[in-house]
Amino acid sequence: MRLPYGKPCIRGMLMTIYDMLEYLASGMSEKEILEDFPYLTHEDIAVCLAFAADREKSLFVVQS
């Protein structure tokens, strides 16, 4: 599901996939995230990582 302004979010919640990726990139562990956000699941985190991996595959550099 996407929020009205077009960012992909987790299971229709207001937390975006980008928010989750920022938490992980900042060094938060999965355990810390799940403690801080008890409505999230391990699967939610896994889907965010899969989203990032899939998006990375579609990015490419064009040299001029």
HTML snippet that shows the backbone in 3Dmol.js (N, CA, C, O; Angstrom):
<script src="https://3Dmol.org/build/3Dmol-min.js"></script>
<div id="view" style="width:600px;height:400px;position:relative"></div>
<script>
const pdb = `
ATOM      1  N   MET A   1       0.843  -1.187   0.000  1.00  0.00           N
ATOM      2  CA  MET A   1       0.000   0.000   0.000  1.00  0.00           C
ATOM      3  C   MET A   1       0.881   1.239   0.000  1.00  0.00           C
ATOM      4  O   MET A   1       1.982   1.237   0.551  1.00  0.00           O
ATOM      5  N   ARG A   2       0.388   2.280  -0.615  1.00  0.00           N
ATOM      6  CA  ARG A   2       1.124   3.536  -0.634  1.00  0.00           C
ATOM      7  C   ARG A   2       0.327   4.615   0.094  1.00  0.00           C
ATOM      8  O   ARG A   2      -0.902   4.660   0.034  1.00  0.00           O
ATOM      9  N   LEU A   3       1.061   5.474   0.778  1.00  0.00           N
ATOM     10  CA  LEU A   3       0.443   6.627   1.419  1.00  0.00           C
ATOM     11  C   LEU A   3       0.011   7.600   0.333  1.00  0.00           C
ATOM     12  O   LEU A   3       0.463   7.499  -0.807  1.00  0.00           O
ATOM     13  N   PRO A   4      -0.849   8.529   0.674  1.00  0.00           N
ATOM     14  CA  PRO A   4      -1.319   9.465  -0.341  1.00  0.00           C
ATOM     15  C   PRO A   4      -0.202  10.191  -1.076  1.00  0.00           C
ATOM     16  O   PRO A   4      -0.367  10.527  -2.248  1.00  0.00           O
ATOM     17  N   TYR A   5       0.915  10.441  -0.434  1.00  0.00           N
ATOM     18  CA  TYR A   5       1.995  11.158  -1.112  1.00  0.00           C
ATOM     19  C   TYR A   5       2.957  10.221  -1.823  1.00  0.00           C
ATOM     20  O   TYR A   5       4.037  10.646  -2.234  1.00  0.00           O
ATOM     21  N   GLY A   6       2.584   8.948  -1.978  1.00  0.00           N
ATOM     22  CA  GLY A   6       3.284   8.036  -2.866  1.00  0.00           C
ATOM     23  C   GLY A   6       4.428   7.229  -2.317  1.00  0.00           C
ATOM     24  O   GLY A   6       5.136   6.589  -3.095  1.00  0.00           O
ATOM     25  N   LYS A   7       4.652   7.222  -1.005  1.00  0.00           N
ATOM     26  CA  LYS A   7       5.738   6.418  -0.452  1.00  0.00           C
ATOM     27  C   LYS A   7       5.210   5.051  -0.027  1.00  0.00           C
ATOM     28  O   LYS A   7       4.149   4.965   0.592  1.00  0.00           O
ATOM     29  N   PRO A   8       5.935   3.984  -0.352  1.00  0.00           N
ATOM     30  CA  PRO A   8       5.478   2.653   0.046  1.00  0.00           C
ATOM     31  C   PRO A   8       5.526   2.495   1.560  1.00  0.00           C
ATOM     32  O   PRO A   8       6.487   2.909   2.209  1.00  0.00           O
ATOM     33  N   CYS A   9       4.491   1.899   2.107  1.00  0.00           N
ATOM     34  CA  CYS A   9       4.428   1.729   3.555  1.00  0.00           C
ATOM     35  C   CYS A   9       4.200   0.262   3.908  1.00  0.00           C
ATOM     36  O   CYS A   9       3.925  -0.571   3.045  1.00  0.00           O
ATOM     37  N   ILE A  10       4.321  -0.024   5.184  1.00  0.00           N
ATOM     38  CA  ILE A  10       4.248  -1.394   5.686  1.00  0.00           C
ATOM     39  C   ILE A  10       2.805  -1.749   6.008  1.00  0.00           C
ATOM     40  O   ILE A  10       2.180  -1.107   6.852  1.00  0.00           O
ATOM     41  N   ARG A  11       2.280  -2.756   5.350  1.00  0.00           N
ATOM     42  CA  ARG A  11       0.943  -3.312   5.611  1.00  0.00           C
ATOM     43  C   ARG A  11      -0.146  -2.255   5.835  1.00  0.00           C
ATOM     44  O   ARG A  11      -1.012  -2.432   6.692  1.00  0.00           O
ATOM     45  N   GLY A  12      -0.107  -1.185   5.088  1.00  0.00           N
ATOM     46  CA  GLY A  12      -1.150  -0.170   5.207  1.00  0.00           C
ATOM     47  C   GLY A  12      -1.006   0.739   6.412  1.00  0.00           C
ATOM     48  O   GLY A  12      -1.889   1.553   6.682  1.00  0.00           O
ATOM     49  N   MET A  13       0.093   0.613   7.137  1.00  0.00           N
ATOM     50  CA  MET A  13       0.347   1.475   8.294  1.00  0.00           C
ATOM     51  C   MET A  13       0.987   2.771   7.823  1.00  0.00           C
ATOM     52  O   MET A  13       1.333   2.915   6.650  1.00  0.00           O
ATOM     53  N   LEU A  14       1.140   3.696   8.732  1.00  0.00           N
ATOM     54  CA  LEU A  14       1.764   4.966   8.365  1.00  0.00           C
ATOM     55  C   LEU A  14       3.281   4.902   8.370  1.00  0.00           C
ATOM     56  O   LEU A  14       3.927   5.870   7.968  1.00  0.00           O
ATOM     57  N   MET A  15       3.874   3.800   8.810  1.00  0.00           N
ATOM     58  CA  MET A  15       5.328   3.668   8.768  1.00  0.00           C
ATOM     59  C   MET A  15       5.742   3.288   7.352  1.00  0.00           C
ATOM     60  O   MET A  15       5.250   2.317   6.777  1.00  0.00           O
ATOM     61  N   THR A  16       6.656   4.078   6.809  1.00  0.00           N
ATOM     62  CA  THR A  16       7.112   3.788   5.454  1.00  0.00           C
ATOM     63  C   THR A  16       8.245   2.775   5.475  1.00  0.00           C
ATOM     64  O   THR A  16       8.896   2.562   6.497  1.00  0.00           O
ATOM     65  N   ILE A  17       8.460   2.170   4.344  1.00  0.00           N
ATOM     66  CA  ILE A  17       9.593   1.252   4.196  1.00  0.00           C
ATOM     67  C   ILE A  17      10.886   2.020   4.401  1.00  0.00           C
ATOM     68  O   ILE A  17      11.843   1.486   4.963  1.00  0.00           O
ATOM     69  N   TYR A  18      10.925   3.262   3.952  1.00  0.00           N
ATOM     70  CA  TYR A  18      12.122   4.080   4.125  1.00  0.00           C
ATOM     71  C   TYR A  18      12.410   4.339   5.598  1.00  0.00           C
ATOM     72  O   TYR A  18      13.573   4.352   6.000  1.00  0.00           O
ATOM     73  N   ASP A  19      11.376   4.546   6.410  1.00  0.00           N
ATOM     74  CA  ASP A  19      11.568   4.707   7.852  1.00  0.00           C
ATOM     75  C   ASP A  19      12.254   3.472   8.428  1.00  0.00           C
ATOM     76  O   ASP A  19      13.224   3.580   9.178  1.00  0.00           O
ATOM     77  N   MET A  20      11.741   2.310   8.072  1.00  0.00           N
ATOM     78  CA  MET A  20      12.305   1.057   8.571  1.00  0.00           C
ATOM     79  C   MET A  20      13.761   0.910   8.149  1.00  0.00           C
ATOM     80  O   MET A  20      14.609   0.536   8.960  1.00  0.00           O
ATOM     81  N   LEU A  21      14.051   1.199   6.899  1.00  0.00           N
ATOM     82  CA  LEU A  21      15.422   1.080   6.413  1.00  0.00           C
ATOM     83  C   LEU A  21      16.344   2.064   7.125  1.00  0.00           C
ATOM     84  O   LEU A  21      17.508   1.746   7.370  1.00  0.00           O
ATOM     85  N   GLU A  22      15.851   3.235   7.456  1.00  0.00           N
ATOM     86  CA  GLU A  22      16.652   4.202   8.204  1.00  0.00           C
ATOM     87  C   GLU A  22      16.953   3.695   9.612  1.00  0.00           C
ATOM     88  O   GLU A  22      18.067   3.866  10.105  1.00  0.00           O
ATOM     89  N   TYR A  23      15.976   3.076  10.257  1.00  0.00           N
ATOM     90  CA  TYR A  23      16.224   2.496  11.585  1.00  0.00           C
ATOM     91  C   TYR A  23      17.312   1.437  11.509  1.00  0.00           C
ATOM     92  O   TYR A  23      18.220   1.412  12.340  1.00  0.00           O
ATOM     93  N   LEU A  24      17.221   0.569  10.518  1.00  0.00           N
ATOM     94  CA  LEU A  24      18.217  -0.490  10.370  1.00  0.00           C
ATOM     95  C   LEU A  24      19.587   0.103  10.043  1.00  0.00           C
ATOM     96  O   LEU A  24      20.599  -0.334  10.591  1.00  0.00           O
ATOM     97  N   ALA A  25      19.623   1.086   9.161  1.00  0.00           N
ATOM     98  CA  ALA A  25      20.888   1.706   8.770  1.00  0.00           C
ATOM     99  C   ALA A  25      21.537   2.456   9.932  1.00  0.00           C
ATOM    100  O   ALA A  25      22.761   2.582   9.987  1.00  0.00           O
ATOM    101  N   SER A  26      20.725   2.950  10.852  1.00  0.00           N
ATOM    102  CA  SER A  26      21.274   3.684  11.996  1.00  0.00           C
ATOM    103  C   SER A  26      21.869   2.749  13.044  1.00  0.00           C
ATOM    104  O   SER A  26      22.503   3.193  14.001  1.00  0.00           O
ATOM    105  N   GLY A  27      21.655   1.447  12.850  1.00  0.00           N
ATOM    106  CA  GLY A  27      22.242   0.482  13.773  1.00  0.00           C
ATOM    107  C   GLY A  27      21.259  -0.192  14.711  1.00  0.00           C
ATOM    108  O   GLY A  27      21.655  -1.021  15.532  1.00  0.00           O
ATOM    109  N   MET A  28      19.992   0.149  14.602  1.00  0.00           N
ATOM    110  CA  MET A  28      19.004  -0.524  15.450  1.00  0.00           C
ATOM    111  C   MET A  28      18.926  -1.996  15.061  1.00  0.00           C
ATOM    112  O   MET A  28      18.939  -2.336  13.878  1.00  0.00           O
ATOM    113  N   SER A  29      18.847  -2.856  16.056  1.00  0.00           N
ATOM    114  CA  SER A  29      18.695  -4.282  15.781  1.00  0.00           C
ATOM    115  C   SER A  29      17.223  -4.590  15.528  1.00  0.00           C
ATOM    116  O   SER A  29      16.337  -3.798  15.851  1.00  0.00           O
ATOM    117  N   GLU A  30      16.990  -5.754  14.944  1.00  0.00           N
ATOM    118  CA  GLU A  30      15.605  -6.186  14.736  1.00  0.00           C
ATOM    119  C   GLU A  30      14.876  -6.250  16.078  1.00  0.00           C
ATOM    120  O   GLU A  30      13.718  -5.846  16.183  1.00  0.00           O
ATOM    121  N   LYS A  31      15.552  -6.753  17.087  1.00  0.00           N
ATOM    122  CA  LYS A  31      14.944  -6.863  18.416  1.00  0.00           C
ATOM    123  C   LYS A  31      14.528  -5.487  18.946  1.00  0.00           C
ATOM    124  O   LYS A  31      13.432  -5.334  19.486  1.00  0.00           O
ATOM    125  N   GLU A  32      15.394  -4.495  18.794  1.00  0.00           N
ATOM    126  CA  GLU A  32      15.078  -3.138  19.259  1.00  0.00           C
ATOM    127  C   GLU A  32      13.883  -2.560  18.509  1.00  0.00           C
ATOM    128  O   GLU A  32      13.007  -1.935  19.107  1.00  0.00           O
ATOM    129  N   ILE A  33      13.854  -2.771  17.210  1.00  0.00           N
ATOM    130  CA  ILE A  33      12.743  -2.255  16.402  1.00  0.00           C
ATOM    131  C   ILE A  33      11.434  -2.895  16.841  1.00  0.00           C
ATOM    132  O   ILE A  33      10.427  -2.209  17.015  1.00  0.00           O
ATOM    133  N   LEU A  34      11.452  -4.212  17.019  1.00  0.00           N
ATOM    134  CA  LEU A  34      10.221  -4.907  17.419  1.00  0.00           C
ATOM    135  C   LEU A  34       9.783  -4.522  18.834  1.00  0.00           C
ATOM    136  O   LEU A  34       8.588  -4.529  19.127  1.00  0.00           O
ATOM    137  N   GLU A  35      10.715  -4.191  19.699  1.00  0.00           N
ATOM    138  CA  GLU A  35      10.360  -3.716  21.046  1.00  0.00           C
ATOM    139  C   GLU A  35       9.750  -2.317  20.986  1.00  0.00           C
ATOM    140  O   GLU A  35       8.785  -2.020  21.690  1.00  0.00           O
ATOM    141  N   ASP A  36      10.324  -1.461  20.135  1.00  0.00           N
ATOM    142  CA  ASP A  36       9.826  -0.081  20.020  1.00  0.00           C
ATOM    143  C   ASP A  36       8.505   0.003  19.259  1.00  0.00           C
ATOM    144  O   ASP A  36       7.698   0.901  19.501  1.00  0.00           O
ATOM    145  N   PHE A  37       8.291  -0.925  18.347  1.00  0.00           N
ATOM    146  CA  PHE A  37       7.092  -0.928  17.514  1.00  0.00           C
ATOM    147  C   PHE A  37       6.450  -2.317  17.581  1.00  0.00           C
ATOM    148  O   PHE A  37       6.616  -3.116  16.660  1.00  0.00           O
ATOM    149  N   PRO A  38       5.726  -2.610  18.654  1.00  0.00           N
ATOM    150  CA  PRO A  38       5.205  -3.970  18.873  1.00  0.00           C
ATOM    151  C   PRO A  38       4.191  -4.433  17.825  1.00  0.00           C
ATOM    152  O   PRO A  38       3.886  -5.623  17.757  1.00  0.00           O
ATOM    153  N   TYR A  39       3.676  -3.537  17.024  1.00  0.00           N
ATOM    154  CA  TYR A  39       2.720  -3.923  15.981  1.00  0.00           C
ATOM    155  C   TYR A  39       3.427  -4.445  14.737  1.00  0.00           C
ATOM    156  O   TYR A  39       2.774  -4.946  13.822  1.00  0.00           O
ATOM    157  N   LEU A  40       4.754  -4.334  14.691  1.00  0.00           N
ATOM    158  CA  LEU A  40       5.517  -4.860  13.565  1.00  0.00           C
ATOM    159  C   LEU A  40       5.925  -6.305  13.827  1.00  0.00           C
ATOM    160  O   LEU A  40       5.925  -6.769  14.967  1.00  0.00           O
ATOM    161  N   THR A  41       6.269  -7.000  12.758  1.00  0.00           N
ATOM    162  CA  THR A  41       6.694  -8.400  12.871  1.00  0.00           C
ATOM    163  C   THR A  41       8.042  -8.580  12.160  1.00  0.00           C
ATOM    164  O   THR A  41       8.508  -7.709  11.426  1.00  0.00           O
ATOM    165  N   HIS A  42       8.638  -9.729  12.406  1.00  0.00           N
ATOM    166  CA  HIS A  42       9.875 -10.083  11.708  1.00  0.00           C
ATOM    167  C   HIS A  42       9.640 -10.039  10.196  1.00  0.00           C
ATOM    168  O   HIS A  42      10.500  -9.580   9.444  1.00  0.00           O
ATOM    169  N   GLU A  43       8.490 -10.511   9.759  1.00  0.00           N
ATOM    170  CA  GLU A  43       8.176 -10.528   8.331  1.00  0.00           C
ATOM    171  C   GLU A  43       8.127  -9.118   7.746  1.00  0.00           C
ATOM    172  O   GLU A  43       8.524  -8.909   6.600  1.00  0.00           O
ATOM    173  N   ASP A  44       7.644  -8.153   8.525  1.00  0.00           N
ATOM    174  CA  ASP A  44       7.612  -6.767   8.050  1.00  0.00           C
ATOM    175  C   ASP A  44       9.028  -6.279   7.751  1.00  0.00           C
ATOM    176  O   ASP A  44       9.264  -5.634   6.730  1.00  0.00           O
ATOM    177  N   ILE A  45       9.959  -6.587   8.638  1.00  0.00           N
ATOM    178  CA  ILE A  45      11.342  -6.169   8.451  1.00  0.00           C
ATOM    179  C   ILE A  45      11.940  -6.877   7.235  1.00  0.00           C
ATOM    180  O   ILE A  45      12.631  -6.256   6.429  1.00  0.00           O
ATOM    181  N   ALA A  46      11.674  -8.163   7.108  1.00  0.00           N
ATOM    182  CA  ALA A  46      12.187  -8.931   5.975  1.00  0.00           C
ATOM    183  C   ALA A  46      11.666  -8.383   4.653  1.00  0.00           C
ATOM    184  O   ALA A  46      12.411  -8.316   3.676  1.00  0.00           O
ATOM    185  N   VAL A  47      10.404  -7.992   4.611  1.00  0.00           N
ATOM    186  CA  VAL A  47       9.824  -7.431   3.383  1.00  0.00           C
ATOM    187  C   VAL A  47      10.495  -6.100   3.036  1.00  0.00           C
ATOM    188  O   VAL A  47      10.732  -5.817   1.862  1.00  0.00           O
ATOM    189  N   CYS A  48      10.801  -5.288   4.039  1.00  0.00           N
ATOM    190  CA  CYS A  48      11.489  -4.020   3.780  1.00  0.00           C
ATOM    191  C   CYS A  48      12.871  -4.263   3.188  1.00  0.00           C
ATOM    192  O   CYS A  48      13.280  -3.566   2.259  1.00  0.00           O
ATOM    193  N   LEU A  49      13.587  -5.242   3.716  1.00  0.00           N
ATOM    194  CA  LEU A  49      14.905  -5.566   3.177  1.00  0.00           C
ATOM    195  C   LEU A  49      14.798  -6.117   1.762  1.00  0.00           C
ATOM    196  O   LEU A  49      15.622  -5.796   0.905  1.00  0.00           O
ATOM    197  N   ALA A  50      13.797  -6.936   1.517  1.00  0.00           N
ATOM    198  CA  ALA A  50      13.582  -7.470   0.175  1.00  0.00           C
ATOM    199  C   ALA A  50      13.247  -6.348  -0.805  1.00  0.00           C
ATOM    200  O   ALA A  50      13.714  -6.352  -1.944  1.00  0.00           O
ATOM    201  N   PHE A  51      12.440  -5.393  -0.359  1.00  0.00           N
ATOM    202  CA  PHE A  51      12.098  -4.235  -1.185  1.00  0.00           C
ATOM    203  C   PHE A  51      13.363  -3.476  -1.571  1.00  0.00           C
ATOM    204  O   PHE A  51      13.548  -3.115  -2.733  1.00  0.00           O
ATOM    205  N   ALA A  52      14.236  -3.237  -0.583  1.00  0.00           N
ATOM    206  CA  ALA A  52      15.473  -2.500  -0.841  1.00  0.00           C
ATOM    207  C   ALA A  52      16.369  -3.271  -1.807  1.00  0.00           C
ATOM    208  O   ALA A  52      16.961  -2.684  -2.712  1.00  0.00           O
ATOM    209  N   ALA A  53      16.468  -4.580  -1.615  1.00  0.00           N
ATOM    210  CA  ALA A  53      17.302  -5.404  -2.495  1.00  0.00           C
ATOM    211  C   ALA A  53      16.757  -5.383  -3.922  1.00  0.00           C
ATOM    212  O   ALA A  53      17.521  -5.278  -4.882  1.00  0.00           O
ATOM    213  N   ASP A  54      15.463  -5.482  -4.055  1.00  0.00           N
ATOM    214  CA  ASP A  54      14.851  -5.481  -5.380  1.00  0.00           C
ATOM    215  C   ASP A  54      15.041  -4.130  -6.059  1.00  0.00           C
ATOM    216  O   ASP A  54      15.321  -4.061  -7.255  1.00  0.00           O
ATOM    217  N   ARG A  55      14.891  -3.079  -5.302  1.00  0.00           N
ATOM    218  CA  ARG A  55      15.063  -1.734  -5.862  1.00  0.00           C
ATOM    219  C   ARG A  55      16.503  -1.514  -6.295  1.00  0.00           C
ATOM    220  O   ARG A  55      16.763  -0.884  -7.321  1.00  0.00           O
ATOM    221  N   GLU A  56      17.433  -2.034  -5.514  1.00  0.00           N
ATOM    222  CA  GLU A  56      18.852  -1.901  -5.854  1.00  0.00           C
ATOM    223  C   GLU A  56      19.165  -2.587  -7.180  1.00  0.00           C
ATOM    224  O   GLU A  56      19.989  -2.099  -7.953  1.00  0.00           O
ATOM    225  N   LYS A  57      18.515  -3.711  -7.444  1.00  0.00           N
ATOM    226  CA  LYS A  57      18.745  -4.421  -8.703  1.00  0.00           C
ATOM    227  C   LYS A  57      18.320  -3.597  -9.904  1.00  0.00           C
ATOM    228  O   LYS A  57      18.894  -3.731 -10.985  1.00  0.00           O
ATOM    229  N   SER A  58      17.321  -2.750  -9.727  1.00  0.00           N
ATOM    230  CA  SER A  58      16.794  -1.996 -10.864  1.00  0.00           C
ATOM    231  C   SER A  58      17.536  -0.675 -11.079  1.00  0.00           C
ATOM    232  O   SER A  58      17.302   0.005 -12.078  1.00  0.00           O
ATOM    233  N   LEU A  59      18.423  -0.306 -10.157  1.00  0.00           N
ATOM    234  CA  LEU A  59      19.184   0.926 -10.326  1.00  0.00           C
ATOM    235  C   LEU A  59      20.413   0.651 -11.177  1.00  0.00           C
ATOM    236  O   LEU A  59      21.035  -0.405 -11.063  1.00  0.00           O
ATOM    237  N   PHE A  60      20.752   1.592 -12.019  1.00  0.00           N
ATOM    238  CA  PHE A  60      21.950   1.440 -12.835  1.00  0.00           C
ATOM    239  C   PHE A  60      22.524   2.812 -13.114  1.00  0.00           C
ATOM    240  O   PHE A  60      21.828   3.822 -13.013  1.00  0.00           O
ATOM    241  N   VAL A  61      23.789   2.841 -13.463  1.00  0.00           N
ATOM    242  CA  VAL A  61      24.490   4.095 -13.720  1.00  0.00           C
ATOM    243  C   VAL A  61      24.651   4.269 -15.224  1.00  0.00           C
ATOM    244  O   VAL A  61      25.067   3.348 -15.926  1.00  0.00           O
ATOM    245  N   VAL A  62      24.325   5.430 -15.695  1.00  0.00           N
ATOM    246  CA  VAL A  62      24.504   5.766 -17.108  1.00  0.00           C
ATOM    247  C   VAL A  62      25.662   6.738 -17.194  1.00  0.00           C
ATOM    248  O   VAL A  62      25.616   7.826 -16.621  1.00  0.00           O
ATOM    249  N   GLN A  63      26.692   6.346 -17.906  1.00  0.00           N
ATOM    250  CA  GLN A  63      27.836   7.235 -18.083  1.00  0.00           C
ATOM    251  C   GLN A  63      27.672   8.039 -19.358  1.00  0.00           C
ATOM    252  O   GLN A  63      27.206   7.540 -20.383  1.00  0.00           O
ATOM    253  N   SER A  64      28.069   9.298 -19.263  1.00  0.00           N
ATOM    254  CA  SER A  64      27.947  10.162 -20.451  1.00  0.00           C
ATOM    255  C   SER A  64      29.256  10.354 -21.152  1.00  0.00           C
ATOM    256  O   SER A  64      29.318  11.051 -22.164  1.00  0.00           O
TER     257      SER A  64
END
`;
const viewer = $3Dmol.createViewer("view");
viewer.addModel(pdb, "pdb");
viewer.setStyle({}, {cartoon: {color: "spectrum"}});
viewer.zoomTo();
viewer.render();
</script>
